[in-house]
Amino acid sequence: MDFVNEFRIKKAQEYFEYNDSAISEVMYQCGFNDPSYFSRQFKKYTGITPSIYIKQLHKSK
């Protein structure tokens, strides 16, 4: 299950980088149905929450 979640989170990062999608939209596209679970998994694999990740992306662009 760790492999699958890590793969999904990497896909979520790609969606955030190349699309201007909402967190909930990306969450569903990557196969997550629970926002709190998605946030926990995202933080587990990236070290930051999805909202902070998006803010950092916008600053670097």
C-alpha positions in Angstrom: 0.0 0.0 0.0 2.9 2.4 0.7 4.1 2.0 -2.9 0.6 2.8 -4.3 0.2 5.9 -2.0 3.6 7.2 -2.9 2.8 6.8 -6.6 -0.5 8.6 -6.1 1.2 11.5 -4.2 3.8 11.9 -7.0 0.9 12.1 -9.5 -0.7 14.7 -7.3 2.5 16.8 -7.3 2.5 16.6 -11.2 -1.1 17.7 -11.3 -0.3 20.7 -9.0 2.7 21.7 -11.1 1.1 21.5 -14.6 -2.6 22.3 -13.9 -4.2 25.0 -11.9 -6.6 22.5 -10.2 -8.1 22.6 -6.8 -6.8 20.3 -4.1 -10.1 18.4 -4.0 -10.0 17.9 -7.7 -6.5 16.5 -7.7 -7.3 14.4 -4.7 -10.1 12.6 -6.5 -8.0 12.3 -9.7 -5.3 10.5 -7.8 -7.7 8.0 -6.2 -8.2 9.5 -2.8 -11.7 9.9 -1.4 -11.0 11.4 2.0 -9.4 14.9 2.2 -7.8 14.3 5.6 -6.3 11.0 4.5 -5.0 12.7 1.4 -3.4 15.5 3.4 -1.8 13.1 5.8 -0.3 11.0 3.0 0.8 14.0 1.1 2.6 15.3 4.2 4.1 11.9 4.9 5.8 11.7 1.5 6.6 15.4 0.8 7.0 16.8 4.3 4.4 19.6 3.8 0.7 19.9 3.3 -0.9 20.2 -0.2 -1.8 23.9 0.4 1.7 24.8 1.4 3.0 22.9 -1.6 0.8 24.9 -3.9 1.8 28.2 -2.3 5.5 27.3 -2.8 4.8 26.5 -6.4 3.1 29.8 -7.0 6.1 31.7 -5.4 8.6 29.9 -7.6 6.7 30.7 -10.8 
